[in-house]
Amino acid sequence: MLRDITIGQYYPAKSCIHRLDPRTKIVGTILYIVSLFLFRSFSGFLVVGTAFAGVLILSRVPFRYMLRGLRPILMLLAFTVLCNFFLTSGEVVWQWKFLKITKEGLERGAFMGVRLILLIFGTSLMTYTTTPNQLTDGLERLLSPLKVIHFPAHEMAMMMSIALRFIPILTEEADRIRKAQMARGADMESGGPIKRAKAMIPVFIPLLVSAFRRAFDLAMAMEARCYHGGKGRTKMKPLRYHMADLFGYVYLACYMATIITLRIWLKI
């Protein structure tokens, strides 16, 4: 389960999506997320899903990797869907004592579930096709106009990059600790949710110690290399837009124009 966390993982492939400038992919992901919240019907998600499928094919990332990223959020997905099933008022289709499911609740629950799935797919694809270093550079360049108001663009981008890079490292560390505890006789797979949560305490404490140790080692390494923030720093490989990025922005413009047109005229 821990290895199924896709955020922060990179899938190496030779595709036009991988070669795009990270700024193009970050802007595209933001617009994709915004478009998910503009629709109020499943017809809109069909448009979004079609556009996403085209980008996924171009990226050459296997679809099974997208599905694997859903496993860690299955509980959140089920909780969101069930809350909409039981807490939405309307025409009752099933009732047992104080529990009831309405027709509107079924529709809203399915709608929210599809939205959450597409949201995870979009963010996972960005991290699959962009290395942490590229994300750092892209975020810093996008946030650089905020330097006029003394916003620490470089430091913010660096913190986000380190966080993304540490996610797969810490998940692997947690998996090793869990297997070590189970080899020593710890029972982490039986019993109810409360018992399983208590059984994870021997995993969280060593994981927390390991995280602090890694953070301290990283801080020492950055100080040894005379890192003092982004002021005066230069880039070995500065970001530059290419023709493929122009086509990417044209695709995004056409996509958003289609989304807004459908939202205004067809009201879907």
C-alpha positions as CSV (number, residue, x, y, z in Angstrom):
1,M,0.0,0.0,0.0
2,L,2.8,2.4,0.9
3,R,4.5,1.9,-2.4
4,D,1.4,2.8,-4.3
5,I,1.7,6.5,-3.4
6,T,2.5,8.1,-6.7
7,I,3.1,11.7,-5.6
8,G,6.7,12.5,-6.0
9,Q,7.5,9.5,-8.2
10,Y,9.0,9.9,-11.7
11,Y,8.4,7.6,-14.6
12,P,11.3,7.9,-17.1
13,A,10.1,7.8,-20.7
14,K,10.9,9.5,-24.0
15,S,7.8,11.4,-24.8
16,C,6.8,14.9,-25.9
17,I,5.1,15.4,-22.5
18,H,8.3,14.6,-20.7
19,R,10.3,17.1,-22.8
20,L,7.9,20.0,-22.1
21,D,9.0,22.8,-20.0
22,P,8.0,22.3,-16.3
23,R,6.2,25.6,-16.3
24,T,4.0,24.4,-19.1
25,K,3.1,21.3,-17.2
26,I,2.5,23.1,-13.9
27,V,0.2,25.7,-15.6
28,G,-1.6,22.9,-17.5
29,T,-2.2,21.0,-14.2
30,I,-3.6,24.1,-12.5
31,L,-6.0,24.7,-15.4
32,Y,-7.0,21.0,-15.5
33,I,-7.9,21.2,-11.8
34,V,-9.8,24.4,-12.3
35,S,-11.8,22.8,-15.1
36,L,-12.8,19.9,-12.9
37,F,-14.7,22.4,-10.7
38,L,-16.4,24.2,-13.5
39,F,-18.8,21.4,-14.5
40,R,-21.9,20.3,-12.7
41,S,-22.7,17.2,-14.8
42,F,-21.1,14.0,-16.0
43,S,-21.1,15.3,-19.6
44,G,-18.4,17.8,-18.6
45,F,-16.3,15.1,-17.1
46,L,-16.5,13.2,-20.4
47,V,-14.8,16.2,-22.0
48,V,-12.1,16.4,-19.3
49,G,-11.5,12.7,-19.4
50,T,-11.1,12.7,-23.2
51,A,-8.6,15.6,-23.0
52,F,-6.7,13.8,-20.2
53,A,-6.6,10.5,-22.2
54,G,-5.0,12.3,-25.1
55,V,-2.2,13.7,-22.9
56,L,-1.8,10.3,-21.1
57,I,-1.3,8.5,-24.5
58,L,1.3,11.1,-25.5
59,S,3.2,10.8,-22.2
60,R,3.6,7.0,-22.6
61,V,2.9,6.5,-18.9
62,P,1.0,3.1,-18.5
63,F,-2.6,3.5,-17.3
64,R,-1.9,0.9,-14.6
65,Y,0.3,3.5,-12.9
66,M,-2.6,5.8,-12.7
67,L,-4.8,3.1,-11.2
68,R,-2.1,2.2,-8.7
69,G,-2.2,5.8,-7.4
70,L,-5.8,5.4,-6.4
71,R,-5.1,2.6,-3.9
72,P,-3.9,4.9,-1.0
73,I,-7.0,7.1,-1.3
74,L,-9.6,4.3,-1.5
75,M,-10.7,5.0,2.1
76,L,-11.0,8.7,1.4
77,L,-12.9,8.0,-1.9
78,A,-15.3,5.6,-0.2
79,F,-15.9,8.1,2.7
80,T,-16.6,10.9,0.3
81,V,-19.0,8.8,-1.8
82,L,-20.9,7.4,1.2
83,C,-21.3,10.8,2.9
84,N,-23.0,12.1,-0.2
85,F,-25.1,8.9,-0.4
86,F,-26.5,9.3,3.1
87,L,-26.4,13.0,3.8
88,T,-28.0,14.4,0.6
89,S,-31.7,15.1,0.8
90,G,-34.2,14.2,-1.9
91,E,-36.2,11.3,-3.3
92,V,-35.6,8.3,-1.0
93,V,-34.7,5.1,-2.9
94,W,-33.6,3.0,0.2
95,Q,-34.2,3.5,3.9
96,W,-33.4,1.5,7.1
97,K,-34.3,3.1,10.4
98,F,-32.6,6.5,10.4
99,L,-30.3,5.6,7.4
100,K,-31.5,6.5,3.9
101,I,-30.1,6.9,0.4
102,T,-31.7,9.3,-2.0
103,K,-31.6,9.5,-5.8
104,E,-29.9,12.8,-5.6
105,G,-27.4,11.4,-3.1
106,L,-26.4,8.6,-5.5
107,E,-25.9,11.1,-8.3
108,R,-23.9,13.5,-6.2
109,G,-21.8,10.7,-4.7
110,A,-20.9,9.3,-8.1
111,F,-20.2,12.8,-9.3
112,M,-17.8,13.6,-6.4
113,G,-16.1,10.2,-6.8
114,V,-15.4,10.8,-10.5
115,R,-14.1,14.3,-9.8
116,L,-11.7,13.0,-7.1
117,I,-10.4,10.2,-9.4
118,L,-9.7,12.6,-12.3
119,L,-8.0,15.0,-9.8
120,I,-5.6,12.3,-8.6
121,F,-5.0,11.2,-12.2
122,G,-4.0,14.8,-13.3
123,T,-1.7,15.5,-10.4
124,S,-0.1,12.0,-10.6
125,L,0.6,12.5,-14.4
126,M,2.5,15.8,-13.7
127,T,4.8,14.1,-11.1
128,Y,5.3,11.1,-13.4
129,T,6.5,13.2,-16.2
130,T,8.5,15.9,-14.3
131,T,11.5,15.4,-12.1
132,P,11.7,17.1,-8.7
133,N,14.5,19.3,-9.9
134,Q,12.4,20.4,-12.9
135,L,9.4,21.1,-10.6
136,T,11.6,23.3,-8.4
137,D,12.9,25.3,-11.3
138,G,9.4,25.6,-12.8
139,L,7.8,26.7,-9.6
140,E,10.6,29.2,-8.9
141,R,10.2,30.8,-12.3
142,L,6.5,31.0,-12.0
143,L,6.7,32.6,-8.6
144,S,9.5,34.9,-9.5
145,P,7.2,37.9,-10.3
146,L,6.2,37.8,-6.6
147,K,9.7,38.8,-5.6
148,V,8.7,42.5,-6.0
149,I,6.6,42.0,-2.8
150,H,9.6,40.2,-1.2
151,F,8.0,36.7,-1.6
152,P,10.6,34.0,-1.1
153,A,10.0,32.3,-4.4
154,H,13.2,30.2,-4.4
155,E,12.8,29.0,-0.8
156,M,9.2,28.1,-1.3
157,A,10.0,26.1,-4.4
158,M,12.9,24.4,-2.7
159,M,10.7,23.4,0.3
160,M,8.0,21.9,-2.1
161,S,10.7,20.1,-4.1
162,I,12.3,18.6,-0.9
163,A,8.8,17.5,0.3
164,L,8.0,15.8,-3.0
165,R,11.4,14.1,-3.1
166,F,11.0,12.8,0.5
167,I,7.6,11.3,0.0
168,P,8.8,8.1,-1.9
169,I,11.8,7.9,0.4
170,L,9.8,7.9,3.6
171,T,7.2,5.5,2.2
172,E,9.9,3.0,1.4
173,E,11.4,3.5,4.9
174,A,7.9,3.0,6.5
175,D,7.5,-0.2,4.4
176,R,10.8,-1.5,5.6
177,I,10.1,-0.7,9.3
178,R,6.6,-2.3,9.0
179,K,8.1,-5.5,7.6
180,A,10.8,-5.6,10.2
181,Q,8.2,-5.2,13.0
182,M,6.1,-8.0,11.5
183,A,9.1,-10.2,11.3
184,R,9.5,-9.7,15.1
185,G,5.9,-10.9,15.6
186,A,3.9,-7.7,15.4
187,D,0.4,-8.2,14.2
188,M,-0.7,-5.3,12.0
189,E,-3.2,-6.9,9.7
190,S,-5.9,-8.3,11.9
191,G,-8.5,-6.7,14.1
192,G,-10.6,-3.6,13.7
193,P,-9.5,-0.1,12.6
194,I,-8.6,0.9,16.2
195,K,-6.5,-2.1,16.8
196,R,-4.7,-1.6,13.5
197,A,-4.1,2.1,14.2
198,K,-2.5,1.1,17.6
199,A,-0.4,-1.5,15.9
200,M,1.1,1.2,13.6
201,I,2.6,3.1,16.6
202,P,5.8,1.0,16.5
203,V,6.1,2.1,12.8
204,F,5.4,5.8,13.2
205,I,7.9,6.4,16.0
206,P,11.0,5.0,14.2
207,L,9.8,6.7,11.0
208,L,9.6,10.0,12.8
209,V,13.1,9.5,14.1
210,S,14.3,8.6,10.7
211,A,12.7,11.7,9.1
212,F,14.4,14.0,11.6
213,R,17.7,12.3,11.0
214,R,17.4,12.7,7.2
215,A,16.3,16.3,7.6
216,F,19.4,17.0,9.8
217,D,21.7,15.3,7.3
218,L,20.2,17.3,4.5
219,A,20.6,20.5,6.4
220,M,24.3,19.7,7.1
221,A,24.9,18.8,3.5
222,M,23.4,22.1,2.3
223,E,25.4,24.1,4.7
224,A,28.6,22.2,3.7
225,R,27.9,23.3,0.2
226,C,27.5,26.9,1.2
227,Y,23.8,27.1,0.5
228,H,22.4,30.4,1.6
229,G,19.1,30.7,-0.3
230,G,18.4,31.8,-3.9
231,K,19.9,35.3,-3.9
232,G,22.7,35.5,-6.5
233,R,22.4,31.9,-7.5
234,T,22.6,30.9,-11.2
235,K,21.3,27.9,-13.1
236,M,23.4,25.3,-14.8
237,K,20.5,24.5,-17.1
238,P,18.2,27.5,-17.3
239,L,14.7,26.9,-18.4
240,R,13.8,27.9,-22.0
241,Y,10.6,27.5,-23.9
242,H,10.7,25.5,-27.1
243,M,8.2,25.0,-30.0
244,A,6.6,22.1,-28.2
245,D,5.7,24.4,-25.3
246,L,4.0,26.7,-27.8
247,F,1.9,23.9,-29.0
248,G,1.2,22.9,-25.4
249,Y,-0.1,26.4,-24.6
250,V,-2.2,26.4,-27.7
251,Y,-3.7,23.0,-26.6
252,L,-4.4,24.5,-23.2
253,A,-6.1,27.6,-24.7
254,C,-8.3,25.4,-26.9
255,Y,-9.1,23.2,-24.0
256,M,-10.1,26.1,-21.7
257,A,-12.1,27.8,-24.5
258,T,-14.0,24.5,-25.0
259,I,-14.6,24.2,-21.3
260,I,-15.9,27.7,-20.9
261,T,-18.1,27.5,-24.0
262,L,-19.7,24.3,-22.8
263,R,-20.1,25.8,-19.3
264,I,-21.8,29.0,-20.5
265,W,-23.8,27.8,-23.5
266,L,-24.8,24.3,-22.6
267,K,-24.6,24.7,-18.8
268,I,-23.3,21.3,-18.2
